[in-house]
Structures are given as structure tokens and as C-alpha cells.
Amino acid sequence: MQVWPGEAYPLGATYDGAGTNFAVYSEAADRIELCLLHDDGSETAVELRETDAFVRHAYLPGVMPGQRYGFRVHGPYAPDRGLRCNSAKLLLDPYARAISGAVKWGEEVYGYPFGSPDKRNDLDSAPHTMTSVVINPYFDWGDDRPPRTEYHRTVIYEAHVKGLTMSHPALPDELRGTYAALAHPAILEHLTELGVTALELMPVHQFVNDHRLVDMGLNNYWGYNTIGFFAPHNTYASWGDRGQQVLEFKSAVRALHEAGIEVILDVVYNHTAEGNHLGPTLSFRGLDNSSYYRLTDDPRYYMDTTGTGNSLLMRSPHVLQLIMDSLRYWVTDMHVDGFRFDLAATLARQFHEVDRLSSFFDLVQQDPVVSQVKLIAEPWDVGEGGYQVGNFPPLWTEWNGKYRDTVRDLWRGEPRTLAEFASRLTGSSDLYQDDGRRPLASINFVTCHDGFTLHDLVSYNDKHNEDNGEDNRDGESYNRSWNSGAEGETDDRAVLDLRARQMRNFIATLMLSQGVPMLSHGDEFARSQRGNNNAYCQDNELSWVQWPEEDSDLLEFTRAMVWLRRDHPVFRRRRFFHGRPVQGTHDELSDIAWFTPQGEEMTPRDWTSSQAGALTVFLNGNAISEPGPRGERIADDSFLLMFNASPKPLEFVVPVDHGRQWQVVVDTSVPQGVTAGTGAKLEAGGRLTLMDRSLTVLQRPA
């Protein structure tokens, strides 16, 4: 076999049409062998002799796409010094664009003998581990263009590739649970009719099913256990795993873009699947343990702010390069439109504390590619000081956990909620305004993959995670949920009606709030996980979306609320409310006003009353301060939002001096919910009674 010197950059395996360049970084290695793997189980080893700045490289003419490979690293195995090189372990390329196979769990994939973690284990892992794959980078994108949907027009739909598509009756069996299924007309039609503009996919980076879960007969279904930051997860591919997964993923992105839907990836750069000091040796640990991971003062052990056993070393230039190279690759080569960063507070831990000026954010801010796509932080981790909602840099948007908590508290009847609810409804200026951000920095959600589904939020007081095999100890115990009067399944019609009304309340509140709304897949169908609020290991019908045979009232209501939002810019403002008349809009009324159910302006006492659970909000469509894209004035209809979160019916009075005639356009007390121009008409000073725990919207034409 011919071996040419090759180049130190780009890292990974790069096919150029005639052969492949291989490059891998390690400061810890004495020498590294590139192993080409053959289908008969044999391998051809090539030593990477050329070294530039700790990057070893070679070019192999004739090595083509589909070739499986791995690395064997010869160097010190000294856990007490943070070094874990072991040439018996075939290692994945950190820059692998595709990964084949799965881990077959056994002592072979661990760097130590079971029971003796400080000793070296020389069992060969090659027959038991995953392998890297050379891919063909060429793909016909046609006239693909990123939709570049502005945040104020964005509606995010969080979904799991398999969970969304596995049970859809219109999909062929061979496509269910795959990237190709995302491109199927049945899925695209559902998303577009719902009004979704961005599909946020739970992790599709190559991940590993944990040894513990496999032994229990379970899987790491959610996928927050990454081992390949450049590789699409191979079991979601229907075409094959020798590089076909890359083509299939690209085809799905192209189809979603054609439908006007952006693709956002939920990415896990805070840790890897190698776990703590007792975890397997699959890639990073064996290449250069102390360069990739945060180690404690005793370098045998790992610092863990993620709850997974390890954390990546965010002050290492090579870790930062890996992450930035990965992000750019998914934008430039895979055409994705943004990222949601799991446990993003960990990415800010340059040393110990969370630092909003850490190197990672500096790199993102100046990067000409990554800085231009949607960047969404999950602004917390499990480390000390890890809850950082509102503290990320101006370029970023954030999952607003305070929005979720406050909206849940309001509708379950928690006292003294109105004041904070008002802030959350109007874009959380207390969190985002002081650093120059706008309401669109707030990604609003009531439910997501982590926790109860919308149906279960109104059906269970307590978690029911017995199927997870941890005696119901896992998962969050304080969910701000309310079962509406009965725990779990019931035939009580009054309870079922209340639950349906509460789900409509949550959907309506979400779509009427300033910021960017995010729906969780299947909530529009009232999907249930039978009270399991931590279904991370449930790769079965418990977690898969069960598609109804026909459209439900809740689905129709959700569609109508999304489109009501899209049709009216007053619900998706790009600037915070002023709370006063806006100069230049020729309207003497304030852009927003707050009233008691009696139609009187709210006083400080009204806001702080422990029993207060109802209010009216006036949104002035004639007082939108931000201009349109060509500088034109934006005018809209005006709306009154009436919230009755109290446990009894209340009479509301239409405020005087804010419009003469109004029409009911949303009423969550009825199954249809959105009246589409057929609702009752009221004049200023008119009265209407809102059912307990319901929401009504009145519209006044501009």
C-alpha cells in the first residue's frame, strides 16, 4: 500500500476523488497506527509517521468512501497522571463523518480489567466497537437555500427522529424512524399545516447506548450520549451505515428546506459517551485523555457538571477547535440552520464558575459561519451556579425555564403569580433587556422532551417512572403539574373536560406570548407517556408519537392558534412594550395596558394579592414601535386577552376607552376554541363570563 505524507489539516478522513487524507491530534501518543478494517475481520495497520503540531497524518491513494477505519494509540497508560493510552483499543476518529456498527458491551471495550480500574486491559476491542467510515462529501444540493426565517416569525417544533415517525400510518415500514421519514410528504404536510417553521431535532450526532441500559433491556433513546460530533447517528438511516446516513440526512434537510422549514440540531458538546473513570475507551480517552476532559486534582477522576460522568475541557484549544469545526461542518456541509446547546452552562465553564465571557462564546461571536445561524442555549447544567437563565451573551437565545415554570404555576392556581406571569407573557424584559436583547431572546415553552408531555402535565401530580428500572427515583420530582382532580387515566367526564381546557389554555398562552414559541412533538395530539417524566430510555410506544386516525379538536385548536399568531404581528413584536403611548404612531393609548376582571387598571395591590388569578391585557395594534423591513409602519388589529386561572367562573368587563366594539376570537372553554369570526360581539363596558380556568381573546379591527 502506498503511503504519502499527506496534510495535517483538515482533521479526520478527507476523500478527494483519488484517495483519502487522514489526520488525528494527540499530544499523549508516542505513535499512532491507522487501521483499515476489512469485512473478513482483518485489518491493515499504517503508522502515521508525519507529525505537525501534534497532528499525525498520511495520505492513502485509492482509499475510497465506505472504507472503515480506526486508530490505535501507543503511549503511556498511567491513570494517576491522567494518561489512558492503550493500543489494544481501536479508537474512533473524533472527526469521523460517519460511524458504522454499535458497541458490543464487554470487558474488551474498557481500558482496565473489571474490578481493577488502575490496571491496563490488553483485550482487543476491535471486534466489539464502532468504526469510523470514509465518506463521499459530494452531494447535489440543487438550488437549496436556507429559509433564514426571522425569529419573530419562527415557530419551533421539538421532535425526535424516531419518535415522530415510527408510528405514522402513512409511512412505509422501511422508512419509519429514519431521516428519510422526515422528508416524507405525510410528515412535511403535518408540519406545514401546523404552521411550524423550524424542526428542532433531538440529538442526531452519533451516540452510544449505555452499557447499564443495555444490560437492563433498555436504550439511550433520547441520544444525549454523543461519541461522534460530525457523524449522523447511524440507526436513523434506512439506506445503510457506510456513509449512506450522511446522504440520507442531507436529503431530509433539502426536503425540509423546500417546505420552508429550518432544521435546528440539539447538540451535546458538554460531555461524551465515555463516562467517568470506569467508562469505556472508545475515542477521546484513548487519544489524549487530559487534553479532552476536565480532570480533578486527582487526575484519575473526572470533573462532572453534566451528571453523565465527564465534562469536556472548555479551556483546551483542541476541544474548542473540535466544537467549532463541528458546528461549521453541520452548517456548511449539512446545511442545518441552527443549534440548541444541551446544558450550555457547561460550555461556559472555562475554569470552575460559569463565565459568560469564556473562550467558547468569544469564538462563536467572531465566527463568520456559526454566528449567522440560530443559537439557542439550554442555560443550565447540574454544577454549582449552573442555572443561568438570562445570562447568556447577546447573540444567543435561551430556553426560558422561568417562562415554563410561571405559566404552569398560573394555570394550576399557584398564588402570587400574576406579576411574574405578566413579565413572561411580554417577553421577559427582566431577563433580556439589560444586555440589549429583545423579546425574541426568549424561547418560550411549556413542555419539552424532558418532563411531562402536555397531556401528562394536566393528568398527573406525581411522576410514574417505574418502567425505567430505578424504582421511580429518576426524573424531576417537582413538576408544577396538576392532575385536574384524578391521578392518571380516568372516565370522569368533568375531569377530562377540565384537562382538555387546560391543554388549550397552555397552547393559547404559548402562542399569545411575546418571544419564540416551541411545541413538543405530539402535544398537539395530547400524547401521553403514562406519567413518565424521564423517558430517556424508553425506545418504544411509550415515547413514540401515536398518530390519531383523524384530526382531533386539540390539533385543530393548535393549528388555529399558530396561524392566529402568524397573522398578527402584535403577538410577535421585535421590541419590548413601552407601557405608554408610542411617539409617531398617532395613537393616544398605551401600547399595552393591564386590567382587573372588572375592567379597572391594575394597581400594585392587585398584582400582589395572594388570591389574584385573573386579569385582562390590552395589546394595541396601532402602537407597534418597530418598523417593517423597508422602514414602513406596522399596524395591526388590537386585542384583549382575558385570563381566568381561578377555580370559579368570573365575570369580565370590557375596558372602556380602549375600543368601542370587540369580537370573541378565542375561547378555550369550548372544544373548538377558535371561533374564526363567529364569536360573540361586545361593546366597551360589556360583560362576559369566563368559565373557571379558561382564556378568552377579543379582537378589534385596526
Legacy VTK file of the C-alpha trace (Angstrom):
# vtk DataFile Version 3.0
C-alpha trace
ASCII
DATASET POLYDATA
POINTS 702 float
0.000 0.000 0.000
1.261 3.436 -0.929
1.502 5.892 1.956
2.146 9.537 1.179
2.869 12.250 3.777
-0.482 13.966 3.424
-1.570 17.114 5.275
-2.232 17.990 8.910
-5.445 19.790 8.032
-8.319 19.201 7.789
-8.534 16.738 10.662
-10.344 13.478 10.075
-10.607 11.498 6.846
-10.898 13.638 3.722
-11.663 11.970 0.383
-10.650 13.993 -2.684
-11.713 11.685 -5.524
-8.416 9.786 -5.771
-7.631 8.841 -2.195
-8.071 9.875 1.414
-6.069 12.084 3.754
-6.083 11.048 7.415
-5.159 13.412 10.257
-5.577 12.991 14.008
-4.452 15.050 17.006
-2.768 13.635 20.139
-0.120 15.073 22.431
-0.136 11.982 24.654
0.727 9.424 21.949
4.179 8.031 21.318
2.971 6.734 17.963
-0.375 6.162 16.213
-1.459 3.468 13.792
-4.234 3.998 11.273
-6.091 0.682 10.945
-8.067 -0.040 7.778
-10.754 -2.597 8.593
-11.910 -5.305 6.234
-15.178 -7.193 6.123
-13.480 -10.500 6.942
-12.458 -9.095 10.338
-8.830 -8.413 9.411
-7.154 -5.020 9.451
-4.264 -3.293 7.743
-2.194 -1.051 10.027
-0.371 2.018 8.702
1.772 4.045 11.070
1.192 7.789 10.850
4.785 8.996 10.811
4.309 12.600 9.755
3.662 14.983 12.664
2.856 18.692 12.658
1.939 20.375 15.964
0.888 17.011 17.462
-1.257 16.172 14.418
-0.222 12.889 12.781
-1.212 12.422 9.195
-0.886 10.448 5.963
-2.496 10.296 2.539
-3.502 6.890 1.152
-4.140 6.775 -2.605
-7.023 4.541 -3.588
-8.793 4.541 -0.212
-12.388 5.156 -1.171
-15.681 6.119 0.507
-17.145 3.298 2.571
-13.747 2.288 3.972
-13.967 1.573 7.703
-11.053 2.614 9.877
-9.886 3.373 13.406
-6.786 4.372 15.342
-4.537 2.519 17.766
-2.585 4.813 20.061
0.686 3.670 21.580
1.623 5.644 24.667
1.558 5.698 28.470
-1.246 4.119 30.436
-0.923 5.974 33.746
-4.326 6.938 35.189
-2.675 8.591 38.184
-1.227 11.115 35.684
-4.402 11.375 33.601
-2.981 9.274 30.747
-5.004 6.349 29.357
-3.382 5.331 26.059
-3.922 1.684 25.179
-3.085 0.269 21.746
-5.379 -2.704 22.344
-8.359 -0.378 21.946
-9.462 0.560 18.438
-10.452 4.205 18.664
-12.992 6.227 16.739
-11.782 9.267 14.837
-13.121 12.354 16.697
-13.667 13.894 13.248
-15.323 10.840 11.664
-18.069 11.955 9.253
-19.817 8.605 9.576
-19.677 5.753 12.079
-20.589 2.125 11.446
-21.892 -0.521 13.799
-22.595 -0.463 17.525
-20.716 -1.198 20.720
-20.925 -4.819 21.875
-20.554 -4.396 25.583
-17.935 -6.425 27.403
-14.607 -6.053 29.123
-12.942 -5.730 25.713
-14.035 -2.097 25.252
-12.728 -0.979 28.635
-9.158 0.150 29.261
-8.943 -1.745 32.551
-9.898 -5.230 33.831
-13.228 -5.197 35.659
-12.545 -4.745 39.354
-9.065 -3.262 38.818
-9.514 0.261 37.404
-5.833 1.227 37.757
-4.538 -1.722 35.753
-4.308 -1.939 31.968
-6.556 -4.275 29.990
-4.975 -5.626 26.779
-8.050 -7.324 25.312
-8.574 -6.232 21.686
-11.674 -4.060 21.319
-11.833 -4.074 17.504
-14.475 -6.825 17.130
-16.632 -5.171 19.793
-16.617 -1.469 18.981
-17.864 1.010 16.384
-15.709 2.042 13.440
-15.152 5.288 11.570
-16.092 5.482 7.883
-14.622 7.451 4.975
-17.469 9.301 3.271
-18.085 10.808 -0.130
-18.539 14.527 0.591
-20.188 15.276 -2.737
-23.953 15.815 -2.837
-26.307 17.503 -5.283
-27.969 20.203 -3.215
-29.664 21.603 -6.292
-30.947 25.097 -5.539
-31.184 24.502 -1.786
-31.257 27.723 0.200
-31.605 28.189 3.952
-35.072 29.563 4.764
-33.493 32.091 7.188
-36.793 32.609 8.961
-36.585 35.616 11.252
-37.037 34.879 14.928
-40.271 36.851 15.166
-41.784 34.598 12.511
-40.364 31.384 13.956
-42.412 28.554 15.466
-40.185 25.734 16.725
-41.286 22.099 16.861
-39.038 19.916 19.012
-39.033 16.318 17.792
-37.200 13.009 17.934
-36.376 11.487 14.536
-37.622 8.049 15.533
-40.316 9.143 17.960
-42.007 11.434 15.448
-42.048 8.995 12.558
-42.040 5.453 13.956
-45.812 5.016 14.207
-47.087 7.181 11.374
-49.601 5.024 9.432
-48.803 6.642 6.067
-45.097 5.761 6.185
-43.699 2.554 4.669
-42.265 0.225 7.306
-38.734 0.580 5.953
-38.788 4.376 6.404
-40.235 4.602 9.889
-37.869 6.019 12.448
-35.394 7.360 9.887
-34.101 10.565 8.351
-35.893 9.652 5.141
-39.186 9.663 7.036
-38.703 13.346 7.867
-38.779 14.044 4.130
-41.958 12.026 3.540
-44.927 14.117 2.310
-47.062 12.985 5.262
-44.629 14.463 7.790
-43.986 17.604 5.757
-47.716 18.181 5.308
-48.362 17.872 9.030
-45.612 20.345 9.924
-46.583 22.917 7.301
-50.297 22.752 8.132
-49.431 23.182 11.793
-47.503 26.334 10.901
-44.113 25.056 12.030
-41.136 26.983 10.631
-38.278 25.162 12.384
-37.833 21.486 13.242
-35.576 21.132 16.286
-34.235 17.583 16.242
-33.188 15.858 19.419
-29.596 14.575 19.159
-28.620 13.166 15.772
-24.879 13.185 16.419
-23.687 9.592 16.688
-24.408 8.398 20.216
-23.899 5.247 22.263
-26.377 3.078 24.145
-25.056 2.888 27.695
-23.781 -0.447 28.979
-26.055 -0.202 32.027
-29.186 0.438 29.970
-28.436 -2.361 27.502
-27.997 -4.801 30.384
-31.438 -3.708 31.630
-33.023 -4.283 28.218
-33.352 -0.533 27.608
-31.728 2.010 25.253
-30.455 5.576 25.386
-33.463 6.675 23.358
-33.009 10.436 23.670
-29.414 10.283 22.447
-27.694 12.680 24.857
-24.623 10.439 24.884
-22.535 11.635 21.950
-19.410 9.904 20.659
-19.222 11.405 17.135
-19.686 15.147 16.750
-19.547 15.071 12.929
-21.467 11.852 12.217
-25.252 11.479 11.802
-26.495 8.726 14.110
-26.413 5.546 12.056
-29.542 3.736 13.317
-31.723 6.576 11.998
-30.635 5.747 8.431
-32.666 3.448 6.223
-30.072 3.367 3.424
-27.093 1.920 5.355
-24.301 2.976 7.709
-21.228 3.075 5.449
-21.732 6.740 4.677
-25.292 6.419 3.388
-26.525 8.054 6.595
-24.841 11.289 5.507
-26.620 11.315 2.153
-29.946 10.455 3.768
-29.640 13.235 6.314
-28.746 15.756 3.613
-31.735 14.640 1.564
-34.020 15.196 4.553
-32.650 18.701 5.110
-33.120 19.522 1.447
-36.757 18.381 1.554
-37.496 20.305 4.749
-35.972 23.430 3.239
-38.132 23.024 0.161
-41.123 23.062 2.514
-39.827 26.260 4.129
-38.816 24.525 7.365
-35.483 25.169 9.050
-33.521 22.370 10.736
-32.102 23.019 14.200
-29.959 20.380 15.913
-29.947 19.676 19.626
-26.205 19.264 20.214
-24.321 17.841 23.190
-20.846 19.374 23.350
-20.660 19.316 27.139
-19.614 15.661 27.586
-19.055 12.401 25.683
-20.290 8.828 25.931
-17.068 7.646 27.583
-18.385 8.450 31.065
-16.282 8.628 34.220
-13.070 6.798 35.153
-14.954 3.500 34.976
-16.286 4.150 31.484
-15.237 2.553 28.179
-12.332 3.609 25.969
-13.923 4.422 22.623
-12.155 7.527 21.311
-11.105 10.680 23.195
-9.991 8.911 26.361
-7.507 6.751 24.495
-6.283 9.514 22.176
-5.447 12.182 24.729
-7.451 11.949 27.930
-6.131 15.045 29.712
-6.499 17.281 26.630
-10.161 16.451 26.096
-11.597 16.115 29.615
-11.792 18.180 32.783
-9.906 16.168 35.398
-9.986 16.713 39.146
-6.960 17.432 41.330
-6.502 13.676 41.331
-6.223 13.118 37.551
-7.620 9.595 37.798
-11.063 11.167 38.129
-13.276 13.433 36.015
-14.986 16.686 36.924
-18.673 16.292 36.164
-21.062 19.242 35.790
-23.350 17.322 33.429
-24.465 14.350 35.522
-23.019 11.960 32.949
-19.589 11.215 34.367
-17.392 13.685 32.485
-17.204 17.211 31.080
-15.196 18.383 28.101
-12.282 20.708 28.864
-13.533 24.033 27.550
-10.198 25.816 28.041
-8.388 23.352 25.770
-7.746 24.890 22.332
-8.184 21.468 20.740
-11.593 20.937 22.343
-12.651 24.406 21.227
-11.367 23.677 17.725
-13.280 20.385 17.668
-16.523 22.076 18.647
-16.165 24.982 16.231
-15.118 22.688 13.380
-18.134 20.515 14.107
-20.548 23.447 14.162
-19.185 24.844 10.899
-19.362 21.413 9.273
-23.044 20.986 10.102
-23.796 24.427 8.685
-21.639 24.384 5.568
-21.736 20.710 4.581
-25.033 19.523 6.096
-26.938 22.826 5.616
-28.530 22.940 9.078
-29.930 26.261 10.244
-29.061 26.412 13.919
-28.275 24.640 17.151
-29.752 24.161 20.578
-26.907 23.571 23.033
-27.637 20.999 25.720
-26.532 22.050 29.226
-24.949 25.131 27.713
-23.791 26.468 31.078
-21.095 23.762 30.985
-19.714 25.302 27.792
-19.133 28.496 29.760
-17.097 26.797 32.491
-13.676 27.861 31.327
-12.284 27.212 34.795
-14.829 26.413 37.523
-17.545 29.026 37.615
-19.862 29.834 34.722
-18.249 32.677 32.763
-20.305 34.432 30.107
-17.049 35.759 28.621
-15.461 32.343 28.223
-13.427 31.445 25.144
-16.249 29.444 23.596
-18.551 32.448 23.359
-15.732 34.594 22.018
-15.138 32.077 19.241
-18.820 31.835 18.348
-19.216 35.609 18.335
-16.467 36.165 15.770
-17.052 33.096 13.617
-18.386 34.203 10.206
-20.396 30.983 9.771
-21.629 29.924 13.199
-22.545 33.429 14.342
-25.053 33.713 11.493
-27.311 30.776 12.402
-29.800 30.327 15.234
-28.026 29.723 18.546
-30.214 28.502 21.399
-28.863 27.785 24.873
-30.270 25.412 27.431
-28.998 27.843 30.074
-28.271 25.486 32.934
-26.244 22.459 33.991
-26.040 20.425 37.207
-22.903 22.116 38.569
-22.701 24.823 41.212
-24.149 28.088 39.937
-25.355 26.334 36.815
-28.803 27.978 36.481
-28.031 30.861 34.129
-31.359 31.832 32.536
-30.995 35.369 31.204
-27.200 35.463 31.470
-26.029 34.375 28.021
-24.388 36.804 25.566
-26.498 38.996 23.267
-26.036 36.789 20.191
-27.863 33.922 21.929
-31.464 32.987 22.573
-32.363 30.801 25.535
-34.815 28.133 26.571
-36.722 30.200 29.124
-37.214 27.855 32.078
-38.777 30.695 34.065
-41.445 31.068 31.387
-42.270 27.350 31.648
-42.470 27.449 35.443
-44.556 30.615 35.678
-47.120 29.607 33.067
-47.525 26.234 34.747
-47.949 27.931 38.119
-50.604 30.299 36.810
-52.820 27.615 35.329
-52.514 25.232 38.273
-53.646 28.023 40.597
-50.442 28.891 42.421
-50.905 32.156 44.408
-48.982 35.373 43.785
-48.199 34.507 40.179
-49.703 37.385 38.199
-46.784 39.821 38.362
-44.222 37.351 37.089
-46.706 35.965 34.565
-47.052 39.456 33.104
-43.297 39.605 32.584
-43.187 36.183 30.942
-46.166 36.944 28.683
-44.491 40.098 27.403
-41.075 38.639 26.581
-39.251 38.560 29.956
-37.695 42.006 29.815
-36.323 41.433 33.325
-34.085 38.723 31.869
-33.091 40.083 28.469
-33.495 43.850 28.185
-30.500 44.942 30.258
-27.954 43.397 27.850
-29.544 44.740 24.687
-31.508 41.634 23.786
-35.140 41.690 22.757
-38.224 39.550 23.443
-37.065 37.122 20.767
-34.195 36.030 23.030
-36.823 34.076 24.959
-37.603 30.620 23.600
-40.940 30.035 25.298
-42.121 26.541 26.086
-44.472 24.787 28.475
-43.275 21.249 27.771
-40.302 19.659 26.055
-38.764 16.200 25.752
-37.550 16.411 29.367
-40.509 16.134 31.738
-44.220 15.557 31.328
-45.939 15.788 27.972
-48.733 18.363 27.782
-51.355 15.672 28.387
-49.483 14.315 31.393
-48.878 17.805 32.800
-52.638 18.116 33.368
-53.144 14.440 34.277
-50.535 13.615 36.918
-49.411 15.163 40.180
-46.524 12.728 40.523
-44.030 11.113 38.177
-44.505 7.443 37.290
-41.121 6.264 36.040
-41.236 2.668 37.221
-40.514 1.372 33.699
-37.064 2.989 33.867
-35.818 0.400 36.355
-34.728 2.873 39.044
-37.647 2.434 41.480
-39.106 5.783 40.374
-36.123 7.652 41.814
-35.066 9.204 38.485
-36.613 12.259 36.900
-37.724 15.560 38.396
-39.996 15.205 41.442
-41.319 18.794 41.379
-43.075 19.317 38.084
-45.537 22.155 38.779
-48.209 19.839 37.404
-51.819 19.322 38.456
-53.868 16.234 37.644
-57.179 18.144 37.409
-58.748 16.027 40.136
-57.718 12.449 39.354
-54.296 10.823 39.006
-53.754 9.326 35.566
-56.359 7.664 33.414
-59.988 8.335 34.322
-63.513 8.103 32.918
-64.724 11.122 34.864
-66.146 13.429 32.196
-65.712 16.580 34.297
-62.029 15.809 34.842
-61.487 15.027 31.155
-63.177 18.265 30.106
-61.022 20.262 32.522
-57.861 18.584 31.228
-58.793 19.386 27.637
-59.465 23.004 28.628
-56.138 23.244 30.456
-54.270 21.948 27.414
-55.965 24.593 25.289
-55.020 27.201 27.912
-51.368 26.243 27.685
-51.299 26.199 23.884
-53.107 29.537 23.660
-50.884 31.193 26.273
-47.794 29.988 24.439
-48.938 31.412 21.114
-50.084 34.720 22.615
-46.772 35.335 24.413
-44.008 37.581 23.108
-40.867 35.609 22.253
-40.404 32.466 20.179
-42.845 29.595 20.847
-41.705 25.978 20.950
-44.039 22.984 20.784
-43.052 19.480 21.826
-43.840 16.767 19.270
-47.152 15.062 19.824
-48.517 17.633 22.243
-50.878 18.750 19.516
-52.376 15.237 19.749
-52.340 15.125 23.578
-49.586 12.489 23.501
-49.138 10.641 26.812
-46.184 8.814 28.370
-48.439 7.472 31.166
-46.862 9.816 33.683
-43.234 9.021 32.835
-41.371 12.333 33.006
-37.937 10.930 32.152
-38.477 8.667 29.145
-34.830 8.914 28.050
-34.502 5.126 27.946
-37.914 4.193 26.529
-37.420 3.378 22.846
-40.938 2.027 22.412
-44.562 3.064 22.008
-44.452 4.875 25.354
-42.278 7.581 23.759
-43.228 7.340 20.099
-45.898 9.718 18.825
-49.130 7.807 18.372
-50.768 9.449 15.387
-54.589 9.692 15.542
-56.698 8.368 12.686
-58.370 11.745 12.247
-57.755 15.321 13.332
-58.631 15.967 16.961
-60.119 19.137 18.441
-56.769 19.880 20.108
-54.882 19.582 16.818
-57.330 21.924 15.096
-57.067 24.356 18.007
-53.267 24.283 17.957
-53.183 24.944 14.229
-55.588 27.841 14.606
-53.577 29.416 17.427
-50.310 29.135 15.478
-51.877 30.798 12.477
-53.518 33.489 14.600
-50.050 34.338 15.865
-48.543 34.291 12.377
-51.278 36.574 11.038
-50.887 39.237 13.733
-47.568 40.995 14.402
-48.849 42.345 17.720
-48.257 38.843 19.173
-44.688 38.620 17.891
-43.159 42.010 18.471
-39.442 42.575 17.978
-39.166 45.173 20.747
-40.359 45.250 24.311
-43.538 47.089 25.204
-43.136 50.666 26.425
-46.167 50.744 28.715
-47.117 54.170 27.387
-48.317 55.774 24.138
-45.718 55.356 21.416
-44.494 58.524 19.717
-45.128 58.629 15.994
-47.931 56.046 15.960
-50.783 58.598 16.162
-52.461 56.677 18.964
-53.071 58.173 22.400
-53.457 54.769 24.017
-50.571 52.876 25.581
-49.113 50.000 23.574
-50.104 47.677 26.440
-52.413 48.016 29.432
-53.416 45.748 32.326
-56.880 45.492 33.853
-58.684 43.643 36.589
-61.625 41.475 35.535
-63.813 44.475 36.476
-62.172 46.469 33.672
-60.194 48.747 36.007
-56.478 49.364 35.583
-54.334 47.104 37.769
-52.892 48.620 40.948
-49.834 47.402 42.898
-52.233 45.788 45.353
-53.957 43.880 42.541
-50.626 42.498 41.338
-49.576 41.207 44.745
-52.888 39.847 46.019
-52.396 36.224 47.009
-55.768 35.248 45.571
-55.438 37.055 42.261
-55.698 34.616 39.376
-57.335 36.668 36.660
-56.556 39.722 34.542
-57.151 41.376 31.184
-54.334 42.508 28.872
-54.820 45.119 26.151
-52.455 44.846 23.167
-52.581 47.921 20.953
-52.072 47.024 17.307
-51.814 50.742 16.432
-48.824 51.264 18.731
-46.220 48.850 17.387
-42.965 50.763 17.665
-40.718 48.716 15.396
-40.818 49.385 11.639
-41.193 46.870 8.855
-38.265 45.667 6.718
-38.480 48.723 4.457
-38.997 51.169 7.274
-42.776 51.176 6.880
-45.090 51.498 9.859
-46.596 48.232 11.108
-50.242 48.364 12.146
-52.383 45.513 13.367
-55.712 44.799 14.992
-55.902 45.305 18.752
-56.677 42.514 21.195
-57.911 41.945 24.724
-56.535 38.822 26.384
-58.692 37.690 29.308
-57.170 35.107 31.645
-59.251 33.373 34.308
-56.939 30.929 36.084
-59.156 30.891 39.183
-61.204 27.810 40.178
-64.568 29.537 39.631
-66.328 31.378 36.808
-65.691 35.117 36.753
-67.464 37.991 35.063
-65.157 40.201 32.999
-65.885 43.759 31.909
-64.571 45.074 28.593
-62.455 48.135 29.465
-63.844 51.464 28.332
-61.804 53.941 26.276
-59.830 51.150 24.545
-62.126 50.429 21.651
-65.851 50.537 21.015
-66.576 47.120 19.561
-64.905 43.770 20.066
-65.447 40.213 18.910
-64.537 36.970 20.642
-61.976 35.086 18.509
-60.614 32.585 21.062
-62.464 30.843 23.877
-60.720 27.884 25.485
-63.860 26.878 27.376
-65.184 25.170 24.244
-63.506 22.302 22.336
-63.207 24.235 19.079
-61.599 27.151 20.911
-61.028 29.464 17.941
-64.241 30.981 16.619
-62.989 32.185 13.202
-65.159 35.319 13.080
-68.313 33.763 14.519
-67.774 34.711 18.153
-69.942 36.991 20.233
-69.602 40.743 19.788
-69.259 43.101 22.738
-69.029 46.847 23.173
-66.932 48.845 25.619
-68.258 48.236 29.104
-69.850 44.989 28.018
-69.716 41.937 30.243
-68.992 38.283 29.641
-68.490 35.361 31.988
-65.366 33.236 31.658
-65.563 29.660 32.813
-63.166 28.650 35.562
-59.646 28.071 34.237
-60.239 29.447 30.775
-58.928 32.115 28.422
-60.782 34.381 26.019
-59.364 36.660 23.312
-61.274 39.606 21.888
-60.287 41.328 18.644
-60.849 44.911 17.478
-60.130 45.659 13.826
-57.464 48.286 13.166
LINES 1 703
702 0 1 2 3 4 5 6 7 8 9 10 11 12 13 14 15 16 17 18 19 20 21 22 23 24 25 26 27 28 29 30 31 32 33 34 35 36 37 38 39 40 41 42 43 44 45 46 47 48 49 50 51 52 53 54 55 56 57 58 59 60 61 62 63 64 65 66 67 68 69 70 71 72 73 74 75 76 77 78 79 80 81 82 83 84 85 86 87 88 89 90 91 92 93 94 95 96 97 98 99 100 101 102 103 104 105 106 107 108 109 110 111 112 113 114 115 116 117 118 119 120 121 122 123 124 125 126 127 128 129 130 131 132 133 134 135 136 137 138 139 140 141 142 143 144 145 146 147 148 149 150 151 152 153 154 155 156 157 158 159 160 161 162 163 164 165 166 167 168 169 170 171 172 173 174 175 176 177 178 179 180 181 182 183 184 185 186 187 188 189 190 191 192 193 194 195 196 197 198 199 200 201 202 203 204 205 206 207 208 209 210 211 212 213 214 215 216 217 218 219 220 221 222 223 224 225 226 227 228 229 230 231 232 233 234 235 236 237 238 239 240 241 242 243 244 245 246 247 248 249 250 251 252 253 254 255 256 257 258 259 260 261 262 263 264 265 266 267 268 269 270 271 272 273 274 275 276 277 278 279 280 281 282 283 284 285 286 287 288 289 290 291 292 293 294 295 296 297 298 299 300 301 302 303 304 305 306 307 308 309 310 311 312 313 314 315 316 317 318 319 320 321 322 323 324 325 326 327 328 329 330 331 332 333 334 335 336 337 338 339 340 341 342 343 344 345 346 347 348 349 350 351 352 353 354 355 356 357 358 359 360 361 362 363 364 365 366 367 368 369 370 371 372 373 374 375 376 377 378 379 380 381 382 383 384 385 386 387 388 389 390 391 392 393 394 395 396 397 398 399 400 401 402 403 404 405 406 407 408 409 410 411 412 413 414 415 416 417 418 419 420 421 422 423 424 425 426 427 428 429 430 431 432 433 434 435 436 437 438 439 440 441 442 443 444 445 446 447 448 449 450 451 452 453 454 455 456 457 458 459 460 461 462 463 464 465 466 467 468 469 470 471 472 473 474 475 476 477 478 479 480 481 482 483 484 485 486 487 488 489 490 491 492 493 494 495 496 497 498 499 500 501 502 503 504 505 506 507 508 509 510 511 512 513 514 515 516 517 518 519 520 521 522 523 524 525 526 527 528 529 530 531 532 533 534 535 536 537 538 539 540 541 542 543 544 545 546 547 548 549 550 551 552 553 554 555 556 557 558 559 560 561 562 563 564 565 566 567 568 569 570 571 572 573 574 575 576 577 578 579 580 581 582 583 584 585 586 587 588 589 590 591 592 593 594 595 596 597 598 599 600 601 602 603 604 605 606 607 608 609 610 611 612 613 614 615 616 617 618 619 620 621 622 623 624 625 626 627 628 629 630 631 632 633 634 635 636 637 638 639 640 641 642 643 644 645 646 647 648 649 650 651 652 653 654 655 656 657 658 659 660 661 662 663 664 665 666 667 668 669 670 671 672 673 674 675 676 677 678 679 680 681 682 683 684 685 686 687 688 689 690 691 692 693 694 695 696 697 698 699 700 701
